[in-house]
């Protein structure tokens, strides 16, 4: 999934370098996420669809971010929205988080659409990895 340039088009990472990508994935697997946070595998009738994350922003925080990545062949079927909605309910309900953010490249209309369907709203632009991205937020009391 990460080696598909269409999937990672708007996401900075070591996608083209197999050794660096492996190191990145292994670090994420070994990371000690706060209780109730981490990566969730998304399975669809077609098989592995991707994942949803709920982690401290860049693994440093203090903000908590939600993110999603799906294999291209399953885009447009609602899997990202459905799976991310469940994780947001967990974040705002079970974990009692006050807010959850996601940073989305302004050109990534599909991810912006998922964020809006989740009830997230753009609140600002922030500099991330040398470029401006739109920050979306949802807070406690909002319906995912």
CORWOKA-V67020 format. One record per residue. N is the residue number from 1. RES is the residue in one letter. D_LAST is the distance of its C-alpha to the last C-alpha in Angstrom with 2 decimals. Layout:
{{N/RES/D_LAST} {N/RES/D_LAST}}
//
This chain:
{{1/X/26.35} {2/X/26.94} {3/X/30.36} {4/X/29.12} {5/X/29.48} {6/X/27.00} {7/X/24.25} {8/X/25.12} {9/X/26.26} {10/X/23.86} {11/X/23.74} {12/X/26.67} {13/X/28.15} {14/X/31.26} {15/X/30.59} {16/X/34.17} {17/X/36.03} {18/X/36.00} {19/X/37.26} {20/X/34.85} {21/X/31.91} {22/X/33.05} {23/X/33.36} {24/X/29.84} {25/X/28.38} {26/X/30.69} {27/X/29.71} {28/X/26.00} {29/X/26.98} {30/X/29.17} {31/X/26.89} {32/X/26.24} {33/X/22.49} {34/X/21.39} {35/X/20.63} {36/X/17.40} {37/X/17.07} {38/X/18.52} {39/X/18.25} {40/X/17.03} {41/X/19.10} {42/X/17.66} {43/X/20.21} {44/X/20.68} {45/X/23.65} {46/X/25.38} {47/X/25.16} {48/X/23.62} {49/X/20.88} {50/X/19.90} {51/X/17.67} {52/X/14.51} {53/X/15.37} {54/X/14.16} {55/X/17.28} {56/X/19.05} {57/X/19.51} {58/X/22.57} {59/X/23.03} {60/X/24.34} {61/X/21.53} {62/X/21.25} {63/X/17.85} {64/X/15.39} {65/X/14.24} {66/X/12.13} {67/X/14.10} {68/X/14.92} {69/X/18.31} {70/X/19.55} {71/X/23.09} {72/X/24.12} {73/X/25.35} {74/X/21.89} {75/X/20.21} {76/X/18.97} {77/X/18.19} {78/X/14.39} {79/X/14.64} {80/X/12.91} {81/X/9.71} {82/X/9.93} {83/X/10.96} {84/X/8.73} {85/X/5.56} {86/X/7.99} {87/X/9.08} {88/X/6.13} {89/X/6.16} {90/X/9.80} {91/X/9.97} {92/X/8.67} {93/X/10.10} {94/X/13.04} {95/X/14.08} {96/X/13.44} {97/X/12.89} {98/X/13.10} {99/X/11.47} {100/X/10.73} {101/X/12.51} {102/X/13.57} {103/X/16.96} {104/X/17.75} {105/X/21.24} {106/X/21.62} {107/X/23.33} {108/X/20.52} {109/X/19.16} {110/X/17.45} {111/X/15.28} {112/X/14.64} {113/X/13.57} {114/X/11.04} {115/X/9.65} {116/X/9.74} {117/X/8.17} {118/X/4.95} {119/X/5.67} {120/X/8.02} {121/X/11.50} {122/X/14.89} {123/X/16.83} {124/X/19.95} {125/X/21.99} {126/X/23.19} {127/X/26.03} {128/X/25.14} {129/X/27.92} {130/X/30.17} {131/X/27.97} {132/X/25.54} {133/X/21.85} {134/X/18.98} {135/X/16.69} {136/X/13.04} {137/X/11.12} {138/X/8.08} {139/X/9.46} {140/X/9.54} {141/X/9.25} {142/X/6.41} {143/X/3.77} {144/X/0.00}}
//
